[in-house]
Amino acid sequence: MSLPRMRTFMEVFRQRSISGAARSLNLTQPAVSQHIAGLEVAIGRPLFERSPTGVEPTSAAVELAMDIGDKLDAVEAALASARARSMDISGVLQIVGHADFMAEILSERLLPLLEDGVKVRMHTGNGNMVSSMLLEGHCDLGISAHPVIDSRLKSERIYTSRVLPVASPQVAARLTSASDFATAIRAEPLLAYNLELSLVDSWLQKNHISIEGLVPAMVGQDLRAQRKLLSQGFGWSVMPEFLCQEQILSGQLMEIPSPVGTRDIQYFLIWLPSALRQVRVAHARQALLTPLRES
């Protein structure tokens, strides 16, 4: 029941693939197979069965994985953090996430890493892109407003912000003075994050305003572009408070009163557990989690 064998088991269990685990662990396929065979001898039961797409865990493997849970990841993260305190952590850190969040919130938290000699490369992408870049090994850490649904990835909530409906003071005044608020806001041009209206729809639903047939005038996944258009008096949008609070305080934008209320958006730091074996990534994860959680 050595640590390397347990690490190999968890990687095969998560990936459902001997070859995938071998690539992730930088081992040969025979070495991975030997680790699994050794565990099977120790346990006395088979752990995986061959399938057309890789391997499938047996009931014994599922039970073992449930017993291990996140304990192995926590141990490896602790070891990597300890090594980081006594080793050179310089090198390149690849981060992928929402462009506006990384620019407005994450960037200033990168200073300690940069001062430690870590070179940061920031990539932009939505939730699906973040998961793909991490799983394919192109990036080390990800930032997403979408909870992780892939069991191969781990995440931790790091930031929460209110989501506000906003417009220029002129547009907001026109909406609030309208005899029928729901009809008036649907008549104004809408600026949205995507065609699915992922930020807008929950606010509309909470405030009992129909989303049916609503087509945005502009779609863009960097909400700072929308912020500029809104400030010039065009349309309305729904965006995280950290992106518009300064403009609201300066009078460029105004929060549109919500008939029922607003909602929150949560951001998650995401990583592939095997990536934490690199001391640089483990150090960066810990360095980013603490200050963001305290915000």
N, C-alpha and C positions, 0 to 999 in steps of 0.2 A: 504494500500500500504506500509506495513512495510518492513524494510530491510530483515528480515528473510524470509518473503513470496516471495520477489523479488529474493532472493538468491535461494530459493527452485525452483521457476519457471525457472530460468536460468539453473539450474542443470538438471531438467526434460527435458527442451528443448534441451539441448546439448546431453543428454544420450538417449532421447526417451524412458525413462523407469522410472516408479515410484520406483521400487525396487532398480534400480541402483543409483538413486538420493538419496534414503534413506541410502544406504550403504556409499555413498560418504560424505553425510552430518551428518552421525552418528545419524539419526533420525529413527523412526519407519515408516513403510509404511502408517499407518493411519494418522500420523502427516503430512507427505508429502501431502497426499490426502486432508487433511483439509486446508493446506496452499493454494493449488491450488483452492479448492472450494471457499475459502475466496476471492481470487483474482477474480475469475469468478463472484462472487456476486458484487464486487466493480466495475468491468468493465461492467458487464451486458451481457457478451457473453461467450460462452464456449471456453476454451483454448486448450483442448486436446481431442482426440477421441481414443478409444481403438483400438488396432490392434493385430494381431496374435503374434507379436514380442514385444509388449509393448504399446506405445502410439504414436500418430502422431499429430503434432501441427495443429491447425486450422489457418485460415488466420489471425484471431485476435492475436493468439500467435506469428505468424511470424512478424506481425507489431510491437507488443510490444517488441519482442526480438531485432528487428532492431532499435527501439527507444532507448532501453537500451544500445545496442552495448557493448563496453568495459568499459562503465562508472562504472558499479557495480564492475568489477574486479579492476579497478583503485582505487576506494574508499576503497575496502577491503584490497588491497595491501598497501595503505597509512596508514590505521588503524593498520595493522599488523606491518608495519615498525615503527610506533609511539610506539606501545606496546613493540617492540623489544628493543627500546632505554631505556626502563625503567624496562624490565623484564629479567629474566634469560633465555638465549637462548641456553644454553648448551644442549647437546644431540647428536643424531646421524643424520647425513645428508647423504643420499644415492644419488650418482651421477652416471649416466651411459652415455657412449659416446665412441667416437673413441679413441682407446688406445694411438696412437701416438700423437694426439692433446692434450689429457689430460696430457701426460707425458712431452711434450715439451713446451706447452703454459699454460695450466690451472694450473698445480701443484704449480707453484711459486705464483700464485694468491690466493692460499688457506691459506697462512700463517696468514693473519688477522683473518680468521675464526677459525683456529686452536688456535690462541692466545686468542680468545674470549671464548674458551672452547668447541667449536663445534668439535665433532668427525666425521671425514669424511670417508666414505666407497665408493671406486671407483669401478665401474663395467664396463666391456668393451662390446661393441656391435655395430652393424651397425644401419642404419636408422630405419629399421623395428623393431629391438630389442629395440631401444630407445623408440619408441612410445608405444610398448607393455608394457614395464616395467613401464612407467609412467601411462598409462591408467589402468593397473592392480594394481597400488598402491605399487609396489615393490620399486620404486625409486621416489625421490622428484624432481630432476632436471635432464635434459638431454642435451647432446651436440651432434649435428649432422650437417653434411654437406648437408643434404637433407632438403629442405623446408617442413614445416608442411602442410599436406593435410587433416588431421583429424580436423574437426571443434571443437572437444572437447578440443584440445590442443592450447596453445598460445606459441608464440616464438618471439624472437628478435635477429636480426643479431648482432653478437658481434665481429666477426673477419673476415678479408679478406686477402687472400694471393695469390700471383701469383702462377700459376702451371707451372713448368718447365720440359722440357725433359732433362734428365741427364744421364751421363755414366762416366766411367773412362776416363782420358785424352787419353789413347790409343784407346779406342773404339770410342770416339768422333772424334779423328783425322782421324780414318779410315772412319768414316761416312762422314765427311766434304770433304774428298779428293776423294770420290767416284764419278764416272762420272754420276751416276743416284742415287741421294740421296734417293728417295722413295723406290727404289728396294733394296738399301743397308740397310736401316733401317728395312725393313720388313724381311731381311735375318738374322738380329742379334736376339739373344734370348731376349724375352720381359718378364719383371717382372711386374705383374699387381695386382691391389687391389682386383679384382674379375674377374670372367669369362665374365661378361658383359662389361669389359673394361671401367668402368664408368669414370675413370680419363683420360684414354688414348684416347677414341674414339673422344671426342670433339677436342682434339689437332690434331689428325689425320685429322679429317674433316676440321678443319680450315686451315690446311696446304695442303689440297687436296691430301691426301694419303689414298689409299683404306684400309678399315678395313676388307674387305671380306677375310675369311679364316685364319685370324690371330689368332693363338692359343698361349697363354702365356706359357713360360717355367716354371714359378712359379706364384702361386697365394697366397697372404697373406694379411690379413687386418690390420697388423701392419707394416707400411712402413719402420720402422727402420730396420727390417730384410732384406728388399730389399736393403736398403742403404749400408749395410755391404757387400752384394754380389756385388753390383755395384762397390764399392771401391776396390774390389779384381779383377776387370777387367772382370766381367761376365755380359754381356747383357746391356740393357738400360731400363729406366722406365720414367714415368711422375709423379711428386710428388710436393706437396706444397713447396714453397720456404723456409719456416721456418724449414723444415726437411732436407734441403740440403745446405743452405747458408754457414754454417760453414765449411762443407766439400769442397765446391767450393772455399772458401777463402784459405783453407789449401792446395788445389791442389789435394785432393783425388778424387774429382769429377769435372766434367766440364759441363756447360750448352751446350747442343747441339743446334746450331743455328737453329731457326725456319724459314723456307722459307717465311711464311706469318706473324706469330706472336703467342703469347701465350694467355692464358686466366686466369681468376681469379676463385678462389673457395671461397665460403662463408660458415661460420660456424654460427650456431644458438643455442642460449640457449632456451630450451623448458621446459614448465611446464604445469601442469594441474591447471586451475584457482583455484579450491577448495583447492589445496595444499598450497596456499598463506595464508590461514587462520591460518596456523601454523607460529608463529612468527619466529621460527628458519629458516624456508624455505624462508619466505619473506625477512628476513635479509640477508640470503645467496645469494638470487637472486640479490638483490640490490648491495651487496658487490662485486659480480662477474661481473655484467654488467658494472659498471663504469670503472674499470681499463682495462678491455678487449676492451671496445669501444675506449679508449684513446690510444691503442697500434698502 
